[in-house]
Amino acid sequence: MSRSLARRFASFYFLLLFPVGMQTPYLFLFFKRQGFTDPQLGSLAAVTPLVTALSPPLWGALADRFGDRRRMLALLLVASGLVFPWLMLARDFALALALMAIFALFAATPGAIADAITLEHVERTGQDYGRLRLWGSVGFAAPLLAFGGVLQRSSGGAAQALYPVFVGYASFRLISAGWTALLPPSRGAVGARVDWRAARVFASPAFLALALCAVVGGGAMSAYYLYFSIYLDDLGLADNLKGYFWAIAVAAETAMMLGVGALIRRIGLKWTFALSLLGVTLRLFAFSFRLAPWQIAVVQCLHALTFTTFTVSAIMFISRVTPPHLRASGQTLWLALTGGLGSALGSKLAGVAAHAHGLQGMYRVFALAAGLALVGAVALVREPPGARGPRAEVGSDQAAVSPKG
């Protein structure tokens, strides 16, 4: 991969994740300040993964079968950017729920299609996917730091104080849509029928074991994404400081991106995945206590495990078992299963548990669920063939192999 092309991919990931760094820490804090209850917050958080369980496979199949995948990617980016600002006007729960569903229809899939495009090109050169993807982490962190000088310097303020989040999200989604033209063309099996023989890999025991543990562990982690900013608000931390604690997590994530390929070569995909679930268990259990700011900063470093090792090990697993012409379909199917089913259940149950037991009790329950997922991963998940060795690099070329054994 030429340096110019690598810079284009890195810049795209930066632009792709920049608006997500605005949305993730502040959207549900905005809804909380709008007066929505904990069960309603759980429902609002659950609707996105519920839609994610259905829409990404459709968009992925369309991206694979109808020409250049960049077109579908740009369309989804534009649509999500145009819908998101309307959430500022959602005072009624039913309207907010409907708008979240429409937003999720377009917003959940771009990352998976972008990964499919990237993996198609890095495979040819042995480029490290993690070193390109880390620029997305940098993009996620950038607005967290920038908002330190934009948002109010107090906690518990009005919902209107968070309006810059919505304007910024829309602006950068449109910019990233334009940037897709600078990426190389990426075509699936244009006009081809569904490859049912290749699809059988998703019914294999090895894949199902990984998926089950990911659904439970990822679902438990959804409690963090839903309630972390609210947790900080309860501790009295100002809005302009909240982003810094998210940024610490992204810094840990970025550092791990540099070394996750070497970690996978040393211990394999199975144990890298299990390590991520250990991080989820420890992190959620820690938040079941009222921590001092310095303690929160330390715990946030576990994001290196709960996000980076979890995401990269899963993406590599799918890349190894999915034929190249169905790469977008494979990534979006995985997103639908883990980010869809797991996050939907986790978000809804987190709202119910927080209402019944408070934030600390909720985090303790979800730490237990993550611990069970860890036990399942150690006992059930099997290493896919070809996952180790000197050439087992993140994003390296692996033919579509069956995950037997």
N, C-alpha and C positions, 0 to 999 in steps of 0.2 A: 504494500500500500504506500503510495507516494505521500510525502509530508503534506502536500497541499490537500489531498483527499482526507488524510487523517485529521487535519485541522478543521475541515468542513464537518466531518462527523462529530468531532469534539465540540465544535461551536453549536451544532444542532442540539446535542444533548444538553448543553448549557441553556439554550433558549427553551427547550422542551420542559425542563424541570424548574426554570426560574418562576413561572407563575404558580406551580404547585407549591413552591416554598412560601408563596403568599397565602394560598388557600388553606393548606393543611393546618397550620397552627391557629388560624383565626376564624374559620367559618363557623364552627360549632360554638365558639365563644360568642360570636355574633348572634347566633340563634338563642343562646342562653340569655343574653341581654335583651333579646326581643320578648322574653317572657315564657319561652317554651319549657315544659317540665322535663324531668329526666327520662320518663318513658317516651315522650315525644322526641327528645334528642336521640334516643336509641332507635326509634323508627326512622328518623331522618338520616341517621348514619347507616341504617340497614338497607334503605332503598337503593343506594348506589351499588353495593355489591349484589343485590338482587337483580338489578338490571345488568350488572357485569356478568352474572351467571348466564345470561341469554344473548346479549348483544355482541360481545367480542368474537365468538365463533362465527357469527353471521358476517361481521365486517372482515374478519380474517379470511373467510372463504371467498368473499367478494374480491378482496385484495389479491388473493392468489389466482383467481380465475378470470378476472376481467382487466388484463393489461397491467400497466405500470403501478406497482404498489404505492409509489409516491403520491399518486392522485388521490387514493383513498385516505392516505395519511393527512394530506393537506385539507381535504374536505372535513375530516373529523376535527382537526384543529380549529378551523374557521367556525364550525358549528358550535363547538364548546365555548369558544371565546365570545360568541354573540349571545349565547343563552345565559351565561353565568351572571352578568350584571343584573339581570331581572330578579335575582334572589334578594337584592337590596330592598325590593318593594314587598317582600313576602311578610306580611303581618299576621296572616291567618295560617294555621297549621296545614290545612288541606292544600292551600296554594303553595306553601313551601314544599310540601311533599311532592306535589305534581311537578314543580319546577326542578326539584332535585332528581326526579326520575328522568325528565327530559335531558337535563344536563349530563347525567350519568350515561345516557344512551350514546353520547358522543365522546365524553371525556375519558372513559375507562380504557379505551382501546389503543390510542396512539402510541403509547410506550411499547406495547407488544409488537405492533407492526414495525416501529422503528428498530426494535431489536432484531426482527427478522431480516430487515434490509441490511443492518450493520453486519450481522453474522454471515450473511451471504457473501459479503465482500472481504471481511477479515479472514475467513476460512482460506481464501486463496493465497494468503501471504503469511499465515501463522501469527498474525497480530494478536495482541492480548486485548480481549474485549473489555476487561476490567479497567484498563488504562484509558480507554475511550469513554467508558461509562462514568468514570469518576468525575468527568467534567459536568455531567448531569448533577452530581452531588454538589459540586461547586456552585452550579446554577441555583440549586435548591437553597443553599446557604446564603447566597448573595442578598436576596430581599430580606432575610431574617436580620441581617446586620444593618441593611439600609433603613429598615423600619424603626430602628432605634432612634433615628433622628426625625421620624415622621409622626409616629403614633404618640398618644398622650403618655405623660410620665406619671400615671397613677393607675390603680386597679379599680375594677368595678364601675367603669364609666358607661356612657351611653353607647348603644349599638351604632349610632351614626358616626362615632369616632373611627370605626373600622371600614368606612366606605372606600378609602384608598386601596384596600385589598381587592375590591371588585373591579375598579377601574384598571389597576395594574394587571390583573389576571387577563382581562380581555385584550389589552394592548399587546402583551407579550405572546398570547396565543396567535394573534394575527401575524406578528413578526415571524414566529417559528413556522407558520404555514408558508410564508413566502420563502423561507430558507430551504424548504424541501426541494425547490428547483435546483439547488446547488449540490444535492446528493446524486450519486450515480443511479441510472435506471435499475429497477429491480422487478423482474417478472416471474410470476408463478406459472402454473400449467394452464395457460390461457384456454378457456373453453373446455377443459378436460372434465370428465366425470369424477365423482368422488372415488378416491383410491381406497376401497374397503380393505384390501389386503394390508396396506400400510396402517390403516386405522386400528387394526387388531392389536397393535402394540399398546394402545391405551387401555386395553382390557387385561393386560398381563398382570400376574400377581405382584411383580416387582413394582410396576408403575402404580397399582392400586394401593400398595402399602405406603409408598412415598406420599401419594395424594391424601390418604387418610390422615397421616401424621401432619401434613402441611395444612389441611383444613382445620384441624384442632389447634395446632400451634399458631397458625396465622390468625385464626379466629380469636384466640386469646389475646394476641397482640393488638387486635382492633380496639380493645379497651383503652390502650395507651393513646392511640391516635384520636379517639373520641374525647377523652377526658383529661389529657395532660395539661392543656392550657387552662382548663377549668380548675384542675388541681393547683396550678400555680396561682390562679386568681384567688382561690380560697386561702392560700398562704400569704396573700397581700402583695404579690409581686406586680409591679407596674406593667402596663401593656408594652411599653418600649423595651422592657427587659425580658419579656417572655421569649421573644425571638432568639435571644442570645443562648438560652438553654436548648432550644431546638438546634441552633447552629453548632453547639458543642457536639451534639449527636451526629450531625452531618460531617463535622471534621473527623470524627472517629470513623465514620463510614468511608470517607474519602481515603484516609490512611490505609484502611483495610483493603480498599480496591487495589492498591499498589501491590499488596502481598497475597491476595486471595488465590491467585493462580498457583503460586509456590506452595501455599497451604494445601490446596487440593492435590497437587502432585505428591505431596508427602503423605497425607493421611487418607486421601480418596474422597469421593463425593459423599458417601454414606456418612462418614464421621465428620465431615465439614457441615453437613446438614444437621447432624445430631448436636454438634457444637452450637449451632444457631438456636436450637430449642433450649439448650441449657441457658443460653443468654436470655431468652425470653422469660424463662422461669425465674431467674435471679432478678431480672429487671422489674417484673411485675410485683414480685414479693417485696422488693425494696420500697416500691411506691405504696405499699399497704401501711406505711408509717409516715408520719409528718417529718419530713427531712429538712435539714438546714440547707440553705442555698448551695454551699460547697459540697454537701453530700449529693444533692441532685445533680450537680455538675459531674461528679464521679460516676454516678449511676448512668448518666447519659452516654458515657463512653461505651457502654455495652451495646450501643447501636451498631457498632462494628460487627457484632455477632448477629443481633436480632434482625438487621436488614441486609448487610452485605453478604455474609456467608449464606443466609437463607435464600436470598434472591439469586445470587450467582450460581450456587450449587443447583438450584432448581432449573435455571435457564440452561445450564450446561447439560443437565440430565435430558431435558426436552430436545436440545440440539443434537444429542447423540442418538436419540431413538426416532427422530422425525426425518423423513426424506426431504431433501432440499426444496423440492417443488411444493411441499406442503408446510414449509417452515412457519409462515404466518398463521396458518390454521393451528399448528401445534402450540405455538406460543399463546395464541388467544384462547384456545381450549383450556390450557393450564391456568390462565388468568381467570377464566370463567369459574373454574372449579375451586381454586384457592382464594383468589381475591373476590370471587362472587359468593359461593355458598358459605365458605368459612367466615368471611367478613360479615356477611349478612346475619348469620346466626350469632356471631360474637358481638356485633354492635347492638342488636336488639336485646340480647341477654345482659349486656353490660348496663344498658339503661335500666332494665328491671332490677338488676342486682344493686346498682347505685341507689335507686329509689328505696330499696328494702334495707340495705345494709350500710349505706354511705360509701363514699369513694374508697376509703381504706379497706373496708370489708369486701367490696367488689374486686379490688386489685388482688386480694388474698385468694379469693375463689378462682380467679382467672390464672393466677400463678400455679395453682394446683392442676388446672386443666393443661397448662403448658408442660408441667412435669409428667403428666400421663402421656402426652404426645412424645416427649423425650424417651420414655421407657418403650413406647411402641416403635420408635425409630431404631433404637438399639436392637430390639428383638426381631423386627419384621423387615426392615429395609435392606435390600441387597445391592451391592456395588454393581453398576452396569459395566459390561466389558469395555476395555479400552480407556478407563477413567484415570489410570495412573501411568507413570512412565515419564521419560524425559521429554516427550512431545505432548503431554497432556496439559495443554495451555488453555486458559479461558478463551473460548472462541476458536480454538484450533480445529482443523478439519477432521471430523469423524464421520464416517459413512453411517447411514441409517442402520443401527445395530439393534438387535432384539435384546431387551434387558432380562435375559434369562439368568437364573441362578441367584 
